[in-house]
Amino acid sequence: MKTGDTTLNLRVGNPSGNACYLKATVMLDDGTTLYTSGLLEPGKGFESITLTQTLTTGSYDARVHYQAYTLDDKKTPLNSADSAFTLTVTE
């Protein structure tokens, strides 16, 4: 992404065969949260997100934290997983 932009092209989704909701949180490894989705139904997702802040030029260790929830009205938390990536910001 470019310095000063808040739109990050990042494909995140909940596979259609999944039997749970997923919530995705994009964060830097220092704990800074850049984006948190709502509950994604199976088969739903997105290809770009709007970050809560801009980043200066550089490379950042980042991750998407996925939290799963039951599909019932209780939306009980289930397991979670992280997917690491390098977020590169250029001028």
N, C-alpha and C positions, 0 to 999 in steps of 0.2 A: 504494500500500500504506500501511498505518498504521505510525506510529512504534512500535517494539518488536516488530512482527511479523517473522517470518522466512519466511513463505510469500508468494511472488510469483506472481501469475497471469500466466503468459507462455507462449504457445504456441510450441513448438519441435518440429520434426520432420524426418524424412528422407522425402522423397517416395517413393512406392511404385515409381516408375519409375527411381529412382536406382540406378546400378550400383556403389555404394560404401557403406561405413559412414560415418557422420558422428559427430563428437564435438563437443558444444557447451559453450563456456565463457562464462559471463556475468561481465563485469567492468566496473568503473568505468574511466573514461578515465585515472585516475591510476595504473592498474595493479592495483588491488585486485581479487582474484578472489573472486566471491561464490558461484559454483556451477560445477562441472564434471561433465558427464554421463559415463556410460560410452559405449561404441560403440553407436550407434543403427542398427539394421538398416533397410533400405528398408521404408517403410510404418509405421515405429514413431516414437513421439514422446510428448510430454507437454504438459499445459496449465497446470501449476503446478510450482514448484520450491521447495525449502527452501534458503534462503540460509545461508551459513556464519556470518553475523553480522547484527546489527540495524543499522539506519541511523537517524540523527537526522532530524528534519523538514527538508525542503528538496528541491531538484531536483538530480539528478545526471546528468551526461553518462555514458552507459553504452553497452555494445555486447555483442552475442553474437558470439563468434568461432567459426566453424565450421571444423573440420579434417576433411578427407576421407581415408579409408584404403581400400585395396583390400579386396575381399571374400574373398580367399584367406587361407590360414593365416599368411602373412607380415605381413598388415595393413600394407603399405607406405604411408607418408604420400603423399598426393597434394596437390592444391591446397587453398587455404583462402580464406575470405571473412569479412567482418565486416558486421554489420547494426547500425547505430547507433539508439539510442532514448533518450528522456529518462525516467529513473526518478524518479517523484514520490512523496515520503513525506509524509503529512499526519498531523496529531494525531488 
